C-alpha cells in the first residue's frame, strides 16, 4: 500500500474500516452487503421514474446499460443488477485494490469495477453506447471533473440520462485532502466544478445536455445534491 499515492491510501483506509462496519457509515454498508436490503440504498430517482422511462423510451427488452465511475467496492447500483434492471459497467482507478479488499473480507458483490479513470472512458467504451451514466460522490475525486463529465455525456445515447449525486463544497469541507480535488456547487445550469486553484467550469453549459431535475438538501443538513441531465 505504501507505493500508492496518498489519495489511494486514504481511500483504501476508508473502505477497510467501512467493510469492518467500524467506519462512519456502518448501517449504510450493512444495507449494501445484504441482498435483501440493497433496495434501500438504490438511488430513488432511478427506481422511479428514470429507469421505467428509459425502458419505455428505448423499448428495452434487456437491462438498461449504465456506465458508472468511482463506485468503490460496493456500488449502490447493485440492487438494479440483482433485479435485472441494469447492466452496470463500472470504472474505478482502484478497482484492482478493491477486488483484493473484497477477497480478503470474503465478500462477493454483483458490481465489479474495472481499472480506469473517468477521463479515459471514451478509450474504453464507444460513444452513445449506454442509456444511463451515473456518478455518486465521484466527480470531486477526479483529476479533471469537466473532462470526466464530458465523457459521461458522450457515452450516453440521445435521450439517455446522466445522474449525478454529490456533496456540495466537499473539497473545502474535507480541507482539500488528498482524495478531494474539486468543489461542486449549484449554478443555473446544474453542477459547477471549481478546482482548488479557483478554475471554475459550469458543467451543464453545453448544447448537448438539458438539465431535467435538481434536488438539493441545504448545508444545514448535509449539502447533498441530486442532478439529472438528458442527453440531447
ZIFEN-V68663 format. One record per pair of residues at least 24 apart in sequence whose C-alpha atoms are under 8 Angstrom apart, sorted by sequence separation. I is the first residue (numbers start at 1). J is the second residue. D is the distance in Angstrom with one decimal. If there is no record, write none. Layout:
i/j/d
I/J/D
I/J/D
//
This chain:
i/j/d
63/87/5.6
65/89/7.6
67/91/7.8
89/113/6.9
90/114/6.3
91/115/5.8
92/116/5.4
93/117/5.4
118/142/7.0
119/143/8.0
132/156/6.1
190/214/7.3
208/232/4.7
73/98/5.3
89/114/8.0
91/116/5.4
92/117/6.0
117/142/7.7
119/144/6.7
130/155/6.1
131/156/5.5
171/196/7.6
207/232/7.6
72/98/7.0
73/99/7.1
91/117/6.5
92/118/8.0
128/154/6.1
129/155/5.8
130/156/4.8
131/157/5.7
91/118/7.4
121/148/7.8
127/154/5.6
128/155/4.4
129/156/6.1
130/157/5.9
139/166/7.9
82/110/7.1
119/147/5.8
120/148/7.8
127/155/4.4
128/156/4.5
129/157/6.3
131/159/8.0
132/160/5.7
133/161/6.4
134/162/6.0
135/163/6.6
136/164/6.0
137/165/6.2
138/166/7.4
73/102/7.2
81/110/6.8
118/147/7.8
119/148/4.7
122/151/6.2
126/155/6.8
127/156/7.0
128/157/4.2
131/160/4.7
132/161/5.0
133/162/4.7
134/163/4.9
135/164/5.0
136/165/4.7
137/166/4.6
81/111/7.5
118/148/4.7
121/151/6.1
125/155/7.4
127/157/7.9
128/158/7.4
130/160/7.6
131/161/6.6
132/162/5.9
133/163/6.2
134/164/5.9
135/165/6.3
136/166/5.8
137/167/6.7
140/170/7.3
78/109/7.7
118/149/7.9
120/151/7.8
121/152/7.6
132/163/7.6
140/171/7.2
78/110/5.9
119/151/6.9
43/76/7.3
78/111/6.0
118/151/7.2
122/155/7.2
42/76/5.4
43/77/7.4
51/85/7.9
77/111/7.7
118/152/7.9
41/76/5.9
42/77/5.7
74/109/7.2
42/78/7.5
75/111/6.4
191/227/7.4
42/79/6.4
74/111/7.3
145/182/7.5
190/227/6.7
38/76/7.6
42/80/7.5
141/179/5.6
142/180/8.0
143/181/6.7
73/112/7.5
141/180/5.0
142/181/6.7
38/78/6.9
39/79/5.5
73/113/7.6
140/180/5.8
141/181/5.6
142/182/7.8
33/74/7.8
38/79/5.3
72/113/7.9
140/181/5.6
141/182/6.9
32/74/6.7
71/113/7.5
140/182/4.6
32/75/7.9
139/182/7.7
140/183/6.3
32/76/6.8
35/79/7.3
140/184/6.9
32/78/7.8
35/82/8.0
70/117/8.0
146/193/7.2
69/117/7.5
70/118/7.9
145/193/6.9
69/118/6.1
140/193/8.0
149/203/7.1
169/223/8.0
146/201/6.9
167/222/7.2
168/223/5.3
153/209/7.5
167/223/5.4
168/224/6.2
146/203/6.3
167/224/4.4
168/225/6.9
15/73/7.9
166/224/5.7
167/225/6.2
165/224/7.3
166/225/5.5
165/225/5.8
166/226/6.8
165/226/4.6
164/226/5.9
165/227/6.4
67/130/6.7
163/226/7.4
164/227/5.2
65/129/7.8
66/130/5.6
71/135/7.5
163/227/5.9
164/228/6.4
65/130/4.9
66/131/6.2
67/132/6.5
68/133/5.9
69/134/6.8
70/135/6.9
71/136/7.1
163/228/4.6
64/130/7.6
65/131/5.5
66/132/4.6
67/133/4.9
68/134/4.8
69/135/5.5
70/136/7.5
162/228/5.7
163/229/6.5
64/131/6.1
65/132/6.3
66/133/5.4
67/134/6.3
68/135/5.7
69/136/7.9
70/137/7.8
71/138/7.4
161/228/6.7
162/229/5.1
64/132/7.3
66/134/7.1
70/138/5.3
161/229/5.7
162/230/6.3
69/138/6.7
161/230/4.7
162/231/7.4
160/230/5.8
161/231/6.2
159/230/5.7
160/231/5.4
158/230/7.8
159/231/5.0
158/231/5.0
159/232/5.9
157/231/6.7
158/232/5.2
156/231/6.7
33/109/7.9
54/131/7.1
153/231/6.6
12/97/7.9
16/101/7.4
67/152/7.8
8/94/7.3
12/98/7.7
19/105/7.7
54/160/7.0
50/161/7.8
10/178/7.4
11/179/7.1
10/179/7.0
7/177/7.8
7/178/4.5
8/179/7.3
6/178/6.0
7/179/4.4
6/179/7.7
//
